[in-house]
Amino acid sequence: MTRAVTALPAVLGHLPPQQAAVYKPLLDVRPEYLNSGYDEVEAKYGTFDRYLSDGLGIGRHELKRLKKDLLIG
């Protein structure tokens, strides 16, 4: 489990119940949310690599640095 997922109850626990109920779906990591995002990327850019380069303007060297800094393992 990621830190973001394990931290979610703590974050929501600081909010009034009605407010937590509103924010929970926005902060959840749900397969259908991720799949929808990937579907949009594929429809517009064809591949995730093209999305990174054409959509976000991330070059090869910057991507290598981001992977080094953000990925574990």
KEMI-400217 format. One line per field, with one value per residue: y, z, x of N, C-alpha, C in turn; residue number from 1. Coordinates in nm, 2 decimals, decimal comma. Each point is the difference from the previous one (the first is absolute). Example, Ala and Ser with C-alpha at 12.3 -4.5 7.8 and 13.67 -1.06 7.14 Angstrom:
// residues 2
n_y -0,57|0,11 .
n_z 0,78|-0,07 .
n_x 1,32|-0,04 .
ca_y 0,12|0,11 .
ca_z 0,00|0,00 .
ca_x -0,09|0,09 .
c_y 0,12|0,11 .
c_z 0,00|0,08 .
c_x 0,09|-0,08 .
num 1|2 .
This chain:
// residues 73
n_y -0,12|0,11|0,09|0,03|-0,13|-0,03|0,11|-0,06|-0,11|0,02|0,02|-0,10|-0,06|0,09|-0,06|0,09|-0,09|0,10|0,07|-0,09|-0,01|0,14|0,01|-0,10|0,01|0,13|-0,06|-0,07|-0,11|0,02|-0,13|0,02|0,07|-0,09|-0,10|0,08|0,03|-0,13|-0,02|0,11|-0,04|-0,13|0,05|0,08|-0,08|-0,10|0,06|-0,06|-0,06|-0,01|-0,04|-0,07|-0,03|-0,03|-0,07|-0,06|-0,03|-0,12|0,04|-0,07|0,10|0,08|-0,09|-0,02|0,13|0,02|-0,09|0,05|0,11|-0,05|-0,08|-0,09|-0,06 .
n_z 0,00|-0,07|0,02|-0,12|-0,02|0,07|-0,06|-0,09|0,08|0,02|-0,13|-0,04|0,09|-0,05|-0,09|0,00|0,05|-0,01|0,05|0,09|0,01|-0,01|0,08|0,06|-0,08|0,04|0,12|-0,03|0,01|-0,11|-0,02|0,02|0,10|0,04|-0,01|0,06|0,09|0,01|0,00|0,07|0,08|0,00|0,03|0,08|0,07|0,01|0,07|0,11|-0,08|-0,10|0,09|0,05|-0,13|-0,07|0,09|0,07|-0,12|0,04|0,00|-0,08|0,01|-0,02|-0,09|-0,05|0,02|-0,05|-0,09|-0,01|0,00|-0,08|-0,07|0,06|0,01 .
n_x 0,08|-0,04|0,09|-0,03|-0,01|0,12|0,03|-0,07|-0,01|0,12|0,02|-0,08|0,07|0,07|-0,08|-0,09|-0,08|-0,08|0,10|0,03|-0,13|0,01|0,10|-0,05|-0,11|0,03|0,02|-0,11|0,07|-0,08|0,00|-0,13|0,05|0,09|-0,08|-0,09|0,10|0,04|-0,13|-0,01|0,10|-0,04|-0,12|0,06|0,08|-0,08|0,10|0,04|0,10|-0,09|-0,08|0,10|0,04|-0,11|-0,06|0,11|0,05|-0,01|0,13|0,08|0,09|-0,10|-0,04|0,12|0,01|-0,12|0,03|0,12|-0,06|-0,09|0,07|-0,06|0,12 .
ca_y 0,12|0,12|0,09|0,08|-0,08|-0,02|0,13|0,05|0,01|0,10|0,13|0,02|0,00|0,14|0,08|-0,04|-0,12|0,04|0,05|-0,11|-0,08|0,06|-0,01|-0,13|-0,05|0,07|-0,04|-0,15|-0,06|-0,10|-0,04|0,07|0,14|-0,02|-0,05|0,11|0,09|-0,06|0,00|0,14|0,01|-0,08|0,06|0,13|0,00|-0,13|-0,07|0,08|0,07|0,12|0,09|0,06|0,09|0,10|0,06|0,06|0,07|-0,06|-0,06|-0,13|0,02|0,04|-0,12|-0,08|0,06|-0,02|-0,14|-0,02|0,07|-0,03|-0,14|-0,09|-0,13 .
ca_z 0,00|-0,01|0,11|-0,03|0,03|0,14|0,07|-0,03|0,11|0,09|-0,06|0,01|0,14|0,05|-0,06|0,04|-0,08|-0,13|-0,09|-0,04|-0,10|-0,13|-0,05|-0,01|-0,14|-0,08|0,04|-0,02|-0,12|-0,05|-0,14|-0,11|-0,02|-0,07|-0,14|-0,08|-0,04|-0,10|-0,12|-0,05|-0,06|-0,12|-0,10|-0,05|-0,03|-0,05|0,10|0,12|-0,03|-0,08|0,10|0,08|-0,08|-0,07|0,09|0,11|-0,03|0,07|-0,09|0,03|0,11|0,12|0,04|0,07|0,13|0,08|0,04|0,10|0,12|0,05|0,00|0,11|-0,04 .
ca_x -0,08|0,08|-0,02|-0,12|-0,12|-0,01|-0,02|-0,13|-0,09|0,05|-0,04|-0,15|-0,04|0,01|-0,11|-0,14|-0,04|-0,06|0,11|0,08|-0,08|0,02|0,14|0,05|0,01|0,10|0,13|0,02|0,07|-0,09|0,03|-0,08|0,05|0,13|-0,03|-0,05|0,11|0,08|-0,07|0,01|0,14|0,01|-0,08|0,05|0,14|0,04|0,08|0,03|0,12|-0,04|-0,06|0,10|0,08|-0,08|-0,11|0,05|0,13|0,11|0,10|0,06|0,08|-0,09|-0,08|0,09|0,03|-0,12|-0,01|0,10|-0,04|-0,14|-0,03|0,06|0,03 .
c_y 0,12|0,09|0,09|-0,07|-0,01|0,13|0,06|0,01|0,11|0,14|0,02|0,00|0,14|0,09|-0,04|-0,11|0,04|0,05|-0,12|-0,09|0,06|-0,02|-0,14|-0,05|0,07|-0,04|-0,15|-0,03|-0,11|-0,05|0,07|0,14|-0,01|-0,04|0,11|0,10|-0,06|-0,01|0,13|0,02|-0,07|0,06|0,13|-0,02|-0,14|-0,09|0,09|0,08|0,13|0,10|0,07|0,10|0,11|0,07|0,08|0,07|-0,06|-0,07|-0,12|0,02|0,03|-0,12|-0,09|0,05|-0,02|-0,15|-0,03|0,06|-0,06|-0,15|-0,08|-0,13|-0,02 .
c_z 0,00|0,12|-0,02|0,04|0,15|0,07|-0,02|0,12|0,10|-0,05|0,02|0,14|0,06|-0,05|0,07|-0,09|-0,13|-0,10|-0,04|-0,10|-0,14|-0,05|-0,02|-0,14|-0,09|0,04|-0,01|-0,12|-0,04|-0,14|-0,11|-0,02|-0,08|-0,15|-0,09|-0,04|-0,11|-0,13|-0,07|-0,07|-0,13|-0,12|-0,06|-0,05|-0,06|0,09|0,12|-0,02|-0,07|0,09|0,08|-0,08|-0,06|0,09|0,11|-0,02|0,08|-0,09|0,06|0,13|0,13|0,05|0,07|0,14|0,09|0,04|0,11|0,14|0,06|0,01|0,10|-0,06|-0,13 .
c_x 0,09|-0,02|-0,13|-0,12|-0,01|-0,02|-0,14|-0,10|0,05|-0,04|-0,15|-0,04|0,00|-0,11|-0,14|-0,05|-0,07|0,10|0,09|-0,07|0,01|0,14|0,04|0,00|0,11|0,14|0,03|0,08|-0,09|0,04|-0,07|0,05|0,13|-0,03|-0,06|0,10|0,08|-0,08|0,00|0,14|0,01|-0,08|0,06|0,15|0,05|0,08|0,02|0,13|-0,02|-0,07|0,10|0,08|-0,08|-0,10|0,06|0,14|0,12|0,09|0,06|0,08|-0,07|-0,08|0,10|0,03|-0,13|-0,01|0,10|-0,04|-0,13|-0,03|0,08|0,02|0,06 .
num 1|2|3|4|5|6|7|8|9|10|11|12|13|14|15|16|17|18|19|20|21|22|23|24|25|26|27|28|29|30|31|32|33|34|35|36|37|38|39|40|41|42|43|44|45|46|47|48|49|50|51|52|53|54|55|56|57|58|59|60|61|62|63|64|65|66|67|68|69|70|71|72|73 .
